[in-house]
Amino acid sequence: TVDEAWQVLGLQPGASEEEIRAAHRRLMRAAHPDSGGSDWMAARVNQARDILLGRARRGRR
């Protein structure tokens, strides 16, 4: 859900696209399987980014 996406990225609703992208990059450094993270967590971080960027592009936050 959208609420879960905000929580996964550690952001408040209404964050900018730039803030969403920065949070995604920060989390992927730790969550990526090549960095000792898990496939599941990396997929969850990616999904959260996709959900929130889709909303931001449509003008809803």
mmCIF file of the N, C-alpha and C atoms, coordinates in Angstrom:
data_MODEL
# 
_entry.id   MODEL 
# 
loop_
_atom_site.group_PDB 
_atom_site.id 
_atom_site.type_symbol 
_atom_site.label_atom_id 
_atom_site.label_alt_id 
_atom_site.label_comp_id 
_atom_site.label_asym_id 
_atom_site.label_entity_id 
_atom_site.label_seq_id 
_atom_site.pdbx_PDB_ins_code 
_atom_site.Cartn_x 
_atom_site.Cartn_y 
_atom_site.Cartn_z 
_atom_site.occupancy 
_atom_site.B_iso_or_equiv 
_atom_site.pdbx_formal_charge 
_atom_site.auth_seq_id 
_atom_site.auth_comp_id 
_atom_site.auth_asym_id 
_atom_site.auth_atom_id 
_atom_site.pdbx_PDB_model_num 
ATOM 1   N N  . THR A 1 1  ? 0.841  -1.189  0.000   1.00 0.00 ? 1  THR A N  1 
ATOM 2   C CA . THR A 1 1  ? 0.000  0.000   0.000   1.00 0.00 ? 1  THR A CA 1 
ATOM 3   C C  . THR A 1 1  ? 0.881  1.245   0.000   1.00 0.00 ? 1  THR A C  1 
ATOM 4   N N  . VAL A 1 2  ? 0.264  2.373   -0.235  1.00 0.00 ? 2  VAL A N  1 
ATOM 5   C CA . VAL A 1 2  ? 1.000  3.634   -0.253  1.00 0.00 ? 2  VAL A CA 1 
ATOM 6   C C  . VAL A 1 2  ? 1.574  3.935   1.128   1.00 0.00 ? 2  VAL A C  1 
ATOM 7   N N  . ASP A 1 3  ? 0.789  3.699   2.165   1.00 0.00 ? 3  ASP A N  1 
ATOM 8   C CA . ASP A 1 3  ? 1.286  3.955   3.525   1.00 0.00 ? 3  ASP A CA 1 
ATOM 9   C C  . ASP A 1 3  ? 2.517  3.103   3.831   1.00 0.00 ? 3  ASP A C  1 
ATOM 10  N N  . GLU A 1 4  ? 2.485  1.842   3.414   1.00 0.00 ? 4  GLU A N  1 
ATOM 11  C CA . GLU A 1 4  ? 3.638  0.966   3.624   1.00 0.00 ? 4  GLU A CA 1 
ATOM 12  C C  . GLU A 1 4  ? 4.846  1.460   2.841   1.00 0.00 ? 4  GLU A C  1 
ATOM 13  N N  . ALA A 1 5  ? 4.615  1.970   1.640   1.00 0.00 ? 5  ALA A N  1 
ATOM 14  C CA . ALA A 1 5  ? 5.718  2.476   0.817   1.00 0.00 ? 5  ALA A CA 1 
ATOM 15  C C  . ALA A 1 5  ? 6.423  3.634   1.512   1.00 0.00 ? 5  ALA A C  1 
ATOM 16  N N  . TRP A 1 6  ? 5.644  4.551   2.095   1.00 0.00 ? 6  TRP A N  1 
ATOM 17  C CA . TRP A 1 6  ? 6.255  5.662   2.844   1.00 0.00 ? 6  TRP A CA 1 
ATOM 18  C C  . TRP A 1 6  ? 7.086  5.118   3.995   1.00 0.00 ? 6  TRP A C  1 
ATOM 19  N N  . GLN A 1 7  ? 6.565  4.113   4.697   1.00 0.00 ? 7  GLN A N  1 
ATOM 20  C CA . GLN A 1 7  ? 7.276  3.535   5.840   1.00 0.00 ? 7  GLN A CA 1 
ATOM 21  C C  . GLN A 1 7  ? 8.558  2.834   5.407   1.00 0.00 ? 7  GLN A C  1 
ATOM 22  N N  . VAL A 1 8  ? 8.481  2.068   4.330   1.00 0.00 ? 8  VAL A N  1 
ATOM 23  C CA . VAL A 1 8  ? 9.661  1.340   3.852   1.00 0.00 ? 8  VAL A CA 1 
ATOM 24  C C  . VAL A 1 8  ? 10.798 2.309   3.539   1.00 0.00 ? 8  VAL A C  1 
ATOM 25  N N  . LEU A 1 9  ? 10.467 3.422   2.892   1.00 0.00 ? 9  LEU A N  1 
ATOM 26  C CA . LEU A 1 9  ? 11.499 4.391   2.527   1.00 0.00 ? 9  LEU A CA 1 
ATOM 27  C C  . LEU A 1 9  ? 11.829 5.350   3.666   1.00 0.00 ? 9  LEU A C  1 
ATOM 28  N N  . GLY A 1 10 ? 11.062 5.291   4.740   1.00 0.00 ? 10 GLY A N  1 
ATOM 29  C CA . GLY A 1 10 ? 11.335 6.149   5.889   1.00 0.00 ? 10 GLY A CA 1 
ATOM 30  C C  . GLY A 1 10 ? 11.040 7.612   5.627   1.00 0.00 ? 10 GLY A C  1 
ATOM 31  N N  . LEU A 1 11 ? 10.022 7.870   4.816   1.00 0.00 ? 11 LEU A N  1 
ATOM 32  C CA . LEU A 1 11 ? 9.676  9.240   4.439   1.00 0.00 ? 11 LEU A CA 1 
ATOM 33  C C  . LEU A 1 11 ? 8.284  9.612   4.923   1.00 0.00 ? 11 LEU A C  1 
ATOM 34  N N  . GLN A 1 12 ? 8.055  10.901  5.005   1.00 0.00 ? 12 GLN A N  1 
ATOM 35  C CA . GLN A 1 12 ? 6.732  11.422  5.337   1.00 0.00 ? 12 GLN A CA 1 
ATOM 36  C C  . GLN A 1 12 ? 5.938  11.600  4.044   1.00 0.00 ? 12 GLN A C  1 
ATOM 37  N N  . PRO A 1 13 ? 4.634  11.387  4.084   1.00 0.00 ? 13 PRO A N  1 
ATOM 38  C CA . PRO A 1 13 ? 3.813  11.642  2.898   1.00 0.00 ? 13 PRO A CA 1 
ATOM 39  C C  . PRO A 1 13 ? 4.032  13.063  2.396   1.00 0.00 ? 13 PRO A C  1 
ATOM 40  N N  . GLY A 1 14 ? 4.131  13.182  1.077   1.00 0.00 ? 14 GLY A N  1 
ATOM 41  C CA . GLY A 1 14 ? 4.348  14.486  0.471   1.00 0.00 ? 14 GLY A CA 1 
ATOM 42  C C  . GLY A 1 14 ? 5.801  14.763  0.137   1.00 0.00 ? 14 GLY A C  1 
ATOM 43  N N  . ALA A 1 15 ? 6.691  13.796  0.394   1.00 0.00 ? 15 ALA A N  1 
ATOM 44  C CA . ALA A 1 15 ? 8.103  13.986  0.055   1.00 0.00 ? 15 ALA A CA 1 
ATOM 45  C C  . ALA A 1 15 ? 8.240  14.166  -1.457  1.00 0.00 ? 15 ALA A C  1 
ATOM 46  N N  . SER A 1 16 ? 9.262  14.907  -1.851  1.00 0.00 ? 16 SER A N  1 
ATOM 47  C CA . SER A 1 16 ? 9.484  15.188  -3.272  1.00 0.00 ? 16 SER A CA 1 
ATOM 48  C C  . SER A 1 16 ? 10.052 13.963  -3.990  1.00 0.00 ? 16 SER A C  1 
ATOM 49  N N  . GLU A 1 17 ? 10.012 14.009  -5.334  1.00 0.00 ? 17 GLU A N  1 
ATOM 50  C CA . GLU A 1 17 ? 10.609 12.932  -6.120  1.00 0.00 ? 17 GLU A CA 1 
ATOM 51  C C  . GLU A 1 17 ? 12.081 12.780  -5.773  1.00 0.00 ? 17 GLU A C  1 
ATOM 52  N N  . GLU A 1 18 ? 12.770 13.892  -5.592  1.00 0.00 ? 18 GLU A N  1 
ATOM 53  C CA . GLU A 1 18 ? 14.194 13.838  -5.258  1.00 0.00 ? 18 GLU A CA 1 
ATOM 54  C C  . GLU A 1 18 ? 14.413 13.149  -3.911  1.00 0.00 ? 18 GLU A C  1 
ATOM 55  N N  . GLU A 1 19 ? 13.574 13.440  -2.936  1.00 0.00 ? 19 GLU A N  1 
ATOM 56  C CA . GLU A 1 19 ? 13.692 12.790  -1.626  1.00 0.00 ? 19 GLU A CA 1 
ATOM 57  C C  . GLU A 1 19 ? 13.413 11.294  -1.730  1.00 0.00 ? 19 GLU A C  1 
ATOM 58  N N  . ILE A 1 20 ? 12.435 10.926  -2.555  1.00 0.00 ? 20 ILE A N  1 
ATOM 59  C CA . ILE A 1 20 ? 12.110 9.512   -2.760  1.00 0.00 ? 20 ILE A CA 1 
ATOM 60  C C  . ILE A 1 20 ? 13.301 8.798   -3.386  1.00 0.00 ? 20 ILE A C  1 
ATOM 61  N N  . ARG A 1 21 ? 13.871 9.403   -4.416  1.00 0.00 ? 21 ARG A N  1 
ATOM 62  C CA . ARG A 1 21 ? 15.026 8.791   -5.092  1.00 0.00 ? 21 ARG A CA 1 
ATOM 63  C C  . ARG A 1 21 ? 16.228 8.676   -4.150  1.00 0.00 ? 21 ARG A C  1 
ATOM 64  N N  . ALA A 1 22 ? 16.472 9.700   -3.351  1.00 0.00 ? 22 ALA A N  1 
ATOM 65  C CA . ALA A 1 22 ? 17.605 9.676   -2.413  1.00 0.00 ? 22 ALA A CA 1 
ATOM 66  C C  . ALA A 1 22 ? 17.415 8.584   -1.362  1.00 0.00 ? 22 ALA A C  1 
ATOM 67  N N  . ALA A 1 23 ? 16.200 8.453   -0.839  1.00 0.00 ? 23 ALA A N  1 
ATOM 68  C CA . ALA A 1 23 ? 15.926 7.413   0.157   1.00 0.00 ? 23 ALA A CA 1 
ATOM 69  C C  . ALA A 1 23 ? 16.097 6.030   -0.469  1.00 0.00 ? 23 ALA A C  1 
ATOM 70  N N  . HIS A 1 24 ? 15.641 5.873   -1.703  1.00 0.00 ? 24 HIS A N  1 
ATOM 71  C CA . HIS A 1 24 ? 15.784 4.600   -2.406  1.00 0.00 ? 24 HIS A CA 1 
ATOM 72  C C  . HIS A 1 24 ? 17.260 4.239   -2.558  1.00 0.00 ? 24 HIS A C  1 
ATOM 73  N N  . ARG A 1 25 ? 18.069 5.185   -3.012  1.00 0.00 ? 25 ARG A N  1 
ATOM 74  C CA . ARG A 1 25 ? 19.507 4.923   -3.184  1.00 0.00 ? 25 ARG A CA 1 
ATOM 75  C C  . ARG A 1 25 ? 20.162 4.538   -1.857  1.00 0.00 ? 25 ARG A C  1 
ATOM 76  N N  . ARG A 1 26 ? 19.831 5.279   -0.813  1.00 0.00 ? 26 ARG A N  1 
ATOM 77  C CA . ARG A 1 26 ? 20.412 5.020   0.508   1.00 0.00 ? 26 ARG A CA 1 
ATOM 78  C C  . ARG A 1 26 ? 20.061 3.609   0.988   1.00 0.00 ? 26 ARG A C  1 
ATOM 79  N N  . LEU A 1 27 ? 18.794 3.245   0.855   1.00 0.00 ? 27 LEU A N  1 
ATOM 80  C CA . LEU A 1 27 ? 18.357 1.931   1.331   1.00 0.00 ? 27 LEU A CA 1 
ATOM 81  C C  . LEU A 1 27 ? 18.898 0.796   0.466   1.00 0.00 ? 27 LEU A C  1 
ATOM 82  N N  . MET A 1 28 ? 19.012 1.025   -0.834  1.00 0.00 ? 28 MET A N  1 
ATOM 83  C CA . MET A 1 28 ? 19.503 -0.037  -1.711  1.00 0.00 ? 28 MET A CA 1 
ATOM 84  C C  . MET A 1 28 ? 20.970 -0.354  -1.458  1.00 0.00 ? 28 MET A C  1 
ATOM 85  N N  . ARG A 1 29 ? 21.726 0.608   -0.956  1.00 0.00 ? 29 ARG A N  1 
ATOM 86  C CA . ARG A 1 29 ? 23.127 0.318   -0.616  1.00 0.00 ? 29 ARG A CA 1 
ATOM 87  C C  . ARG A 1 29 ? 23.203 -0.799  0.426   1.00 0.00 ? 29 ARG A C  1 
ATOM 88  N N  . ALA A 1 30 ? 22.251 -0.824  1.336   1.00 0.00 ? 30 ALA A N  1 
ATOM 89  C CA . ALA A 1 30 ? 22.234 -1.850  2.380   1.00 0.00 ? 30 ALA A CA 1 
ATOM 90  C C  . ALA A 1 30 ? 21.387 -3.057  1.994   1.00 0.00 ? 30 ALA A C  1 
ATOM 91  N N  . ALA A 1 31 ? 20.315 -2.840  1.242   1.00 0.00 ? 31 ALA A N  1 
ATOM 92  C CA . ALA A 1 31 ? 19.359 -3.911  0.963   1.00 0.00 ? 31 ALA A CA 1 
ATOM 93  C C  . ALA A 1 31 ? 19.743 -4.773  -0.233  1.00 0.00 ? 31 ALA A C  1 
ATOM 94  N N  . HIS A 1 32 ? 20.589 -4.276  -1.113  1.00 0.00 ? 32 HIS A N  1 
ATOM 95  C CA . HIS A 1 32 ? 20.918 -5.026  -2.328  1.00 0.00 ? 32 HIS A CA 1 
ATOM 96  C C  . HIS A 1 32 ? 21.632 -6.330  -1.972  1.00 0.00 ? 32 HIS A C  1 
ATOM 97  N N  . PRO A 1 33 ? 21.259 -7.422  -2.623  1.00 0.00 ? 33 PRO A N  1 
ATOM 98  C CA . PRO A 1 33 ? 21.884 -8.716  -2.325  1.00 0.00 ? 33 PRO A CA 1 
ATOM 99  C C  . PRO A 1 33 ? 23.410 -8.710  -2.495  1.00 0.00 ? 33 PRO A C  1 
ATOM 100 N N  . ASP A 1 34 ? 23.926 -7.937  -3.427  1.00 0.00 ? 34 ASP A N  1 
ATOM 101 C CA . ASP A 1 34 ? 25.377 -7.870  -3.617  1.00 0.00 ? 34 ASP A CA 1 
ATOM 102 C C  . ASP A 1 34 ? 26.078 -7.169  -2.460  1.00 0.00 ? 34 ASP A C  1 
ATOM 103 N N  . SER A 1 35 ? 25.307 -6.458  -1.636  1.00 0.00 ? 35 SER A N  1 
ATOM 104 C CA . SER A 1 35 ? 25.871 -5.751  -0.480  1.00 0.00 ? 35 SER A CA 1 
ATOM 105 C C  . SER A 1 35 ? 25.551 -6.466  0.825   1.00 0.00 ? 35 SER A C  1 
ATOM 106 N N  . GLY A 1 36 ? 25.102 -7.701  0.723   1.00 0.00 ? 36 GLY A N  1 
ATOM 107 C CA . GLY A 1 36 ? 24.781 -8.476  1.914   1.00 0.00 ? 36 GLY A CA 1 
ATOM 108 C C  . GLY A 1 36 ? 23.319 -8.400  2.323   1.00 0.00 ? 36 GLY A C  1 
ATOM 109 N N  . GLY A 1 37 ? 22.510 -7.728  1.529   1.00 0.00 ? 37 GLY A N  1 
ATOM 110 C CA . GLY A 1 37 ? 21.077 -7.639  1.800   1.00 0.00 ? 37 GLY A CA 1 
ATOM 111 C C  . GLY A 1 37 ? 20.354 -8.847  1.227   1.00 0.00 ? 37 GLY A C  1 
ATOM 112 N N  . SER A 1 38 ? 19.055 -8.729  1.128   1.00 0.00 ? 38 SER A N  1 
ATOM 113 C CA . SER A 1 38 ? 18.261 -9.852  0.627   1.00 0.00 ? 38 SER A CA 1 
ATOM 114 C C  . SER A 1 38 ? 17.475 -9.447  -0.612  1.00 0.00 ? 38 SER A C  1 
ATOM 115 N N  . ASP A 1 39 ? 17.174 -10.446 -1.434  1.00 0.00 ? 39 ASP A N  1 
ATOM 116 C CA . ASP A 1 39 ? 16.340 -10.203 -2.614  1.00 0.00 ? 39 ASP A CA 1 
ATOM 117 C C  . ASP A 1 39 ? 14.996 -9.626  -2.198  1.00 0.00 ? 39 ASP A C  1 
ATOM 118 N N  . TRP A 1 40 ? 14.435 -10.171 -1.112  1.00 0.00 ? 40 TRP A N  1 
ATOM 119 C CA . TRP A 1 40 ? 13.115 -9.740  -0.655  1.00 0.00 ? 40 TRP A CA 1 
ATOM 120 C C  . TRP A 1 40 ? 13.116 -8.263  -0.280  1.00 0.00 ? 40 TRP A C  1 
ATOM 121 N N  . MET A 1 41 ? 14.116 -7.837  0.494   1.00 0.00 ? 41 MET A N  1 
ATOM 122 C CA . MET A 1 41 ? 14.152 -6.443  0.933   1.00 0.00 ? 41 MET A CA 1 
ATOM 123 C C  . MET A 1 41 ? 14.429 -5.508  -0.237  1.00 0.00 ? 41 MET A C  1 
ATOM 124 N N  . ALA A 1 42 ? 15.319 -5.896  -1.132  1.00 0.00 ? 42 ALA A N  1 
ATOM 125 C CA . ALA A 1 42 ? 15.605 -5.071  -2.305  1.00 0.00 ? 42 ALA A CA 1 
ATOM 126 C C  . ALA A 1 42 ? 14.340 -4.907  -3.145  1.00 0.00 ? 42 ALA A C  1 
ATOM 127 N N  . ALA A 1 43 ? 13.585 -5.983  -3.317  1.00 0.00 ? 43 ALA A N  1 
ATOM 128 C CA . ALA A 1 43 ? 12.343 -5.906  -4.085  1.00 0.00 ? 43 ALA A CA 1 
ATOM 129 C C  . ALA A 1 43 ? 11.333 -4.998  -3.395  1.00 0.00 ? 43 ALA A C  1 
ATOM 130 N N  . ARG A 1 44 ? 11.283 -5.070  -2.092  1.00 0.00 ? 44 ARG A N  1 
ATOM 131 C CA . ARG A 1 44 ? 10.346 -4.222  -1.332  1.00 0.00 ? 44 ARG A CA 1 
ATOM 132 C C  . ARG A 1 44 ? 10.711 -2.742  -1.457  1.00 0.00 ? 44 ARG A C  1 
ATOM 133 N N  . VAL A 1 45 ? 11.999 -2.423  -1.384  1.00 0.00 ? 45 VAL A N  1 
ATOM 134 C CA . VAL A 1 45 ? 12.454 -1.038  -1.532  1.00 0.00 ? 45 VAL A CA 1 
ATOM 135 C C  . VAL A 1 45 ? 12.147 -0.542  -2.948  1.00 0.00 ? 45 VAL A C  1 
ATOM 136 N N  . ASN A 1 46 ? 12.405 -1.385  -3.951  1.00 0.00 ? 46 ASN A N  1 
ATOM 137 C CA . ASN A 1 46 ? 12.101 -0.999  -5.330  1.00 0.00 ? 46 ASN A CA 1 
ATOM 138 C C  . ASN A 1 46 ? 10.607 -0.777  -5.530  1.00 0.00 ? 46 ASN A C  1 
ATOM 139 N N  . GLN A 1 47 ? 9.797  -1.655  -4.967  1.00 0.00 ? 47 GLN A N  1 
ATOM 140 C CA . GLN A 1 47 ? 8.350  -1.519  -5.103  1.00 0.00 ? 47 GLN A CA 1 
ATOM 141 C C  . GLN A 1 47 ? 7.859  -0.232  -4.442  1.00 0.00 ? 47 GLN A C  1 
ATOM 142 N N  . ALA A 1 48 ? 8.394  0.087   -3.280  1.00 0.00 ? 48 ALA A N  1 
ATOM 143 C CA . ALA A 1 48 ? 8.005  1.322   -2.587  1.00 0.00 ? 48 ALA A CA 1 
ATOM 144 C C  . ALA A 1 48 ? 8.338  2.537   -3.442  1.00 0.00 ? 48 ALA A C  1 
ATOM 145 N N  . ARG A 1 49 ? 9.539  2.540   -4.018  1.00 0.00 ? 49 ARG A N  1 
ATOM 146 C CA . ARG A 1 49 ? 9.926  3.643   -4.902  1.00 0.00 ? 49 ARG A CA 1 
ATOM 147 C C  . ARG A 1 49 ? 8.969  3.760   -6.080  1.00 0.00 ? 49 ARG A C  1 
ATOM 148 N N  . ASP A 1 50 ? 8.673  2.637   -6.712  1.00 0.00 ? 50 ASP A N  1 
ATOM 149 C CA . ASP A 1 50 ? 7.796  2.654   -7.880  1.00 0.00 ? 50 ASP A CA 1 
ATOM 150 C C  . ASP A 1 50 ? 6.406  3.174   -7.535  1.00 0.00 ? 50 ASP A C  1 
ATOM 151 N N  . ILE A 1 51 ? 5.865  2.750   -6.413  1.00 0.00 ? 51 ILE A N  1 
ATOM 152 C CA . ILE A 1 51 ? 4.543  3.211   -5.983  1.00 0.00 ? 51 ILE A CA 1 
ATOM 153 C C  . ILE A 1 51 ? 4.554  4.715   -5.770  1.00 0.00 ? 51 ILE A C  1 
ATOM 154 N N  . LEU A 1 52 ? 5.539  5.206   -5.039  1.00 0.00 ? 52 LEU A N  1 
ATOM 155 C CA . LEU A 1 52 ? 5.555  6.627   -4.691  1.00 0.00 ? 52 LEU A CA 1 
ATOM 156 C C  . LEU A 1 52 ? 5.910  7.511   -5.874  1.00 0.00 ? 52 LEU A C  1 
ATOM 157 N N  . LEU A 1 53 ? 6.813  7.072   -6.732  1.00 0.00 ? 53 LEU A N  1 
ATOM 158 C CA . LEU A 1 53 ? 7.131  7.888   -7.903  1.00 0.00 ? 53 LEU A CA 1 
ATOM 159 C C  . LEU A 1 53 ? 5.960  7.919   -8.870  1.00 0.00 ? 53 LEU A C  1 
ATOM 160 N N  . GLY A 1 54 ? 5.228  6.832   -8.962  1.00 0.00 ? 54 GLY A N  1 
ATOM 161 C CA . GLY A 1 54 ? 4.036  6.825   -9.810  1.00 0.00 ? 54 GLY A CA 1 
ATOM 162 C C  . GLY A 1 54 ? 3.014  7.829   -9.319  1.00 0.00 ? 54 GLY A C  1 
ATOM 163 N N  . ARG A 1 55 ? 2.837  7.903   -8.011  1.00 0.00 ? 55 ARG A N  1 
ATOM 164 C CA . ARG A 1 55 ? 1.905  8.875   -7.439  1.00 0.00 ? 55 ARG A CA 1 
ATOM 165 C C  . ARG A 1 55 ? 2.416  10.293  -7.643  1.00 0.00 ? 55 ARG A C  1 
ATOM 166 N N  . ALA A 1 56 ? 3.714  10.505  -7.464  1.00 0.00 ? 56 ALA A N  1 
ATOM 167 C CA . ALA A 1 56 ? 4.283  11.849  -7.606  1.00 0.00 ? 56 ALA A CA 1 
ATOM 168 C C  . ALA A 1 56 ? 4.152  12.326  -9.047  1.00 0.00 ? 56 ALA A C  1 
ATOM 169 N N  . ARG A 1 57 ? 4.345  11.438  -9.994  1.00 0.00 ? 57 ARG A N  1 
ATOM 170 C CA . ARG A 1 57 ? 4.234  11.819  -11.408 1.00 0.00 ? 57 ARG A CA 1 
ATOM 171 C C  . ARG A 1 57 ? 2.801  12.170  -11.783 1.00 0.00 ? 57 ARG A C  1 
ATOM 172 N N  . ARG A 1 58 ? 1.862  11.551  -11.085 1.00 0.00 ? 58 ARG A N  1 
ATOM 173 C CA . ARG A 1 58 ? 0.452  11.845  -11.362 1.00 0.00 ? 58 ARG A CA 1 
ATOM 174 C C  . ARG A 1 58 ? -0.040 13.039  -10.550 1.00 0.00 ? 58 ARG A C  1 
ATOM 175 N N  . GLY A 1 59 ? 0.846  13.604  -9.729  1.00 0.00 ? 59 GLY A N  1 
ATOM 176 C CA . GLY A 1 59 ? 0.489  14.787  -8.962  1.00 0.00 ? 59 GLY A CA 1 
ATOM 177 C C  . GLY A 1 59 ? -0.206 14.514  -7.645  1.00 0.00 ? 59 GLY A C  1 
ATOM 178 N N  . ARG A 1 60 ? -0.203 13.247  -7.207  1.00 0.00 ? 60 ARG A N  1 
ATOM 179 C CA . ARG A 1 60 ? -0.814 12.893  -5.918  1.00 0.00 ? 60 ARG A CA 1 
ATOM 180 C C  . ARG A 1 60 ? 0.265  12.426  -4.984  1.00 0.00 ? 60 ARG A C  1 
ATOM 181 N N  . ARG A 1 61 ? 0.197  12.870  -3.733  1.00 0.00 ? 61 ARG A N  1 
ATOM 182 C CA . ARG A 1 61 ? 1.239  12.466  -2.773  1.00 0.00 ? 61 ARG A CA 1 
ATOM 183 C C  . ARG A 1 61 ? 0.663  11.873  -1.560  1.00 0.00 ? 61 ARG A C  1 
# 
